[in-house]
């Protein structure tokens, strides 16, 4: 089977490495989040907002939009599940923002079918990309259809909810979730999506755990991570970047390949054929 060549958008949302959550009912934190250094900010209308505050959160996001959009950081709004009236109310409130020139997207929780993605498109149009959260057994089963749905930019793993839904009890290394991450990585490749986004690390003060979690994401081919505190952003960026030694190797591979005119060459005593050249390009693409 010939796979499609990756053809993802070069937009800031496609390249974002960190997605920082901020509760939609805490508008005093919005601008601080946008100025945190995160590549994208997620204005959350779902789990971080108590039911009694849902209406106020929607109003706060819409009211703050012109100021936040002008600051240039890409924005994402995590709505409530579209299977619930709350999710439909979120989409109705966001509809006036569909024409915004600022880069923004909808994060779709509890995505369990391509029809869920189409509901977002029906409400907001094709100009607003969708980031479906795979966080249930039904979402995992429907992953091929979700990933192939129009307007999906990147897949997102919601492993905390996935464990709650499935009853999985994970060890510290989360080895039990390897099949989920692998499936998301393959669906991303098969549909030429931007690199997938991994779930949160809930231990805010444990930098070592965050770094280890992010490096695991990278090994699965993911290109970004959800963050729940501004202090996590810099660690995620650093963990996703190639080391100086890796970057030096990649540059030498590309230089040797260019000099050889596409013929196989040796670098550091190892054959540097096309797969190695592609690996070198991916390494340098992670360098900022």
C-alpha positions in Angstrom: 0.0 0.0 0.0 1.4 3.4 -1.0 0.8 5.9 1.9 0.1 9.5 1.1 3.0 11.9 1.6 2.6 14.1 4.6 0.9 17.2 3.5 0.0 19.0 6.7 -0.5 22.7 6.9 2.5 24.9 7.9 0.2 26.8 10.2 1.2 27.6 13.8 -1.4 25.1 15.1 0.1 22.3 13.0 3.5 23.0 14.4 2.6 23.8 18.0 4.6 21.8 20.6 2.7 22.9 23.7 -1.0 23.4 24.3 -1.6 25.2 27.6 -5.0 24.9 29.3 -6.7 27.8 31.0 -10.2 27.5 32.6 -12.8 29.4 30.6 -14.3 30.8 33.8 -11.0 32.4 34.8 -10.7 35.3 32.4 -8.1 37.0 34.6 -5.8 34.2 33.6 -6.3 34.3 29.8 -3.7 36.9 28.9 -1.1 35.4 31.3 -1.6 32.1 29.5 -1.2 33.7 26.1 2.0 35.4 27.2 3.4 32.2 28.9 5.5 31.1 25.9 3.1 28.2 25.0 2.8 27.6 21.3 -1.0 27.5 21.7 -3.5 28.2 24.5 -6.6 26.1 25.2 -9.5 28.1 26.5 -11.4 25.3 28.3 -15.1 25.1 28.5 -15.2 21.4 29.5 -13.6 19.7 32.5 -12.1 22.7 34.2 -15.4 24.6 34.4 -18.1 23.6 36.9 -21.6 23.2 35.5 -22.9 26.3 37.2 -20.2 28.4 35.4 -20.6 27.1 31.9 -22.6 30.1 30.6 -20.3 32.6 32.2 -17.2 30.8 30.7 -18.7 30.9 27.2 -19.3 34.6 27.6 -15.9 35.2 29.0 -14.2 33.5 26.0 -16.2 35.4 23.4 -15.7 38.7 25.2 -12.0 38.3 25.5 -11.5 37.0 22.0 -10.6 40.3 20.2 -7.8 41.1 22.8 -6.4 37.6 22.9 -6.5 37.1 19.1 -4.5 40.3 18.7 -1.7 38.9 20.8 -0.8 36.4 18.1 -0.7 33.1 20.0 -2.9 30.5 18.4 -6.1 29.8 20.4 -8.0 26.5 20.8 -11.4 26.2 22.5 -12.1 22.9 24.2 -15.9 22.6 24.0 -18.1 20.1 25.8 -19.0 16.8 24.0 -21.3 17.4 21.1 -23.4 14.5 22.3 -24.5 16.8 25.2 -26.6 20.0 25.0 -23.6 21.8 26.6 -21.5 21.0 23.5 -24.2 22.3 21.2 -24.5 25.5 23.2 -20.7 25.9 23.0 -20.8 25.7 19.2 -23.6 28.2 19.0 -21.7 30.7 21.2 -18.5 30.2 19.1 -20.3 30.6 15.7 -19.7 34.4 15.5 -15.9 33.7 15.9 -15.8 31.4 12.8 -14.6 34.2 10.6 -11.9 35.3 12.9 -8.5 35.8 11.1 -6.6 34.6 14.2 -5.4 31.0 14.0 -7.7 29.0 16.1 -9.2 25.5 16.4 -11.8 23.5 18.3 -10.7 20.7 20.6 -13.4 18.1 20.5 -13.6 16.0 23.7 -15.1 12.4 23.8 -14.8 12.2 20.0 -16.4 8.8 19.1 -17.3 9.1 15.5 -16.7 11.0 12.3 -20.2 12.4 12.7 -19.0 14.2 15.9 -16.4 16.0 13.8 -18.9 16.9 11.1 -21.1 18.5 13.7 -18.4 21.0 14.5 -18.0 21.7 10.7 -21.7 22.2 10.3 -21.7 24.8 13.1 -18.5 26.6 12.3 -17.6 25.9 8.7 -14.6 24.4 7.1 -12.2 27.2 8.1 -12.0 26.1 11.7 -9.8 23.0 12.2 -10.7 20.3 14.7 -8.5 18.5 17.2 -10.4 15.4 18.3 -9.7 14.0 21.8 -9.4 10.2 21.8 -10.4 9.4 25.4 -12.7 6.4 25.4 -13.0 2.8 24.1 -15.5 4.0 21.5 -13.1 6.7 20.3 -10.4 4.2 19.9 -12.6 1.9 17.9 -13.8 4.8 15.7 -10.2 6.2 15.3 -9.9 5.4 11.5 -13.1 7.3 10.7 -12.3 10.2 13.1 -8.8 10.7 11.7 -10.1 10.7 8.1 -12.9 13.2 8.8 -12.6 16.6 7.0 -11.0 19.4 8.9 -9.2 17.2 11.4 -5.8 18.8 11.9 -4.2 16.7 14.7 -5.3 13.9 17.0 -5.1 14.3 20.7 -4.8 11.6 23.4 -6.9 12.1 26.5 -5.4 9.3 28.5 -6.8 10.2 31.9 -10.4 10.0 30.6 -9.4 6.9 28.6 -8.3 5.1 31.8 -11.5 6.2 33.5 -13.6 4.9 30.7 -11.9 1.6 30.2 -10.9 0.7 33.8 -7.2 0.5 32.9 -4.9 0.8 35.9 -1.6 2.1 34.6 1.8 1.9 36.1 4.1 4.9 36.2 5.4 4.2 32.7 1.9 3.9 31.3 2.9 0.8 29.3 -0.7 -0.2 29.3 -1.5 2.7 27.0 1.1 1.9 24.4 -1.5 0.4 22.1 -3.6 3.6 22.2 -0.6 5.8 21.4 0.6 3.5 18.6 -2.9 3.5 17.1 -3.1 7.3 17.2 0.4 7.5 15.6 -0.6 5.2 12.8 -3.9 7.0 12.1 -1.9 10.2 12.0 0.4 8.8 9.4 -2.3 7.2 7.3 -4.2 10.4 7.0 -1.2 12.7 6.7 -2.2 14.7 9.7 0.1 17.0 11.7 1.9 15.1 14.5 -0.4 14.0 17.3 -0.7 15.7 20.7 -0.1 13.6 23.9 -2.0 14.0 27.1 -1.2 15.9 30.3 1.3 15.1 33.1 -0.6 15.8 36.3 2.4 16.1 38.6 3.1 19.8 38.1 6.2 20.0 40.3 7.9 16.8 39.0 10.1 18.1 36.1 11.8 14.7 35.7 8.4 13.0 35.2 7.3 15.6 32.7 10.5 15.3 30.7 10.2 11.5 30.7 6.6 11.6 29.6 7.4 14.1 26.8 10.3 11.9 25.6 7.9 8.9 25.5 5.5 11.0 23.4 8.4 11.7 21.0 9.2 8.0 20.7 5.7 7.4 19.6 6.0 10.0 16.9 4.0 12.7 18.7 4.9 16.3 18.2 3.2 18.1 21.1 1.9 17.7 24.6 -1.0 19.2 26.6 0.1 21.3 29.6 -1.8 22.3 32.7 0.6 24.8 34.2 2.8 27.5 32.5 5.9 26.0 34.2 5.5 22.9 32.1 5.9 24.7 28.8 9.6 25.2 28.7 10.3 21.7 29.8 8.1 20.2 27.1 9.8 22.4 24.4 13.3 21.4 25.6 12.4 17.7 25.8 11.0 17.7 22.2 14.0 19.5 20.7 16.9 17.4 19.3 20.1 17.5 21.4 23.1 19.4 20.0 24.7 16.1 19.1 21.6 14.9 17.3 21.3 18.2 15.4 25.0 18.0 14.4 24.5 14.5 13.1 21.4 15.4 11.1 23.2 18.4 9.5 26.1 16.2 8.5 23.8 13.5 7.0 21.9 16.1 4.9 25.2 17.7 3.8 26.6 14.3 2.8 23.4 13.4 1.0 23.4 16.7 -0.9 27.0 16.2 -1.9 26.3 12.6 -3.1 23.5 13.7 -5.3 21.1 11.2 -3.8 23.4 8.2 -3.8 23.9 6.3 -0.6 26.8 7.5 1.5 28.3 6.7 4.9 28.2 9.0 7.9 30.0 8.0 11.1 30.6 4.6 9.6 26.9 3.9 9.0 25.0 3.9 5.7 22.9 7.0 5.2 20.3 6.0 2.7 16.9 7.6 2.1 15.2 6.5 5.4 18.2 7.9 7.4 18.0 11.2 5.4 14.3 11.4 6.3 15.1 10.8 9.9 17.6 13.6 9.8 15.1 16.0 8.3 12.6 15.2 11.0 15.2 15.8 13.7 16.0 19.3 12.3 12.4 20.1 11.9 12.0 19.8 15.7 14.7 22.4 16.2 13.5 25.9 17.0 
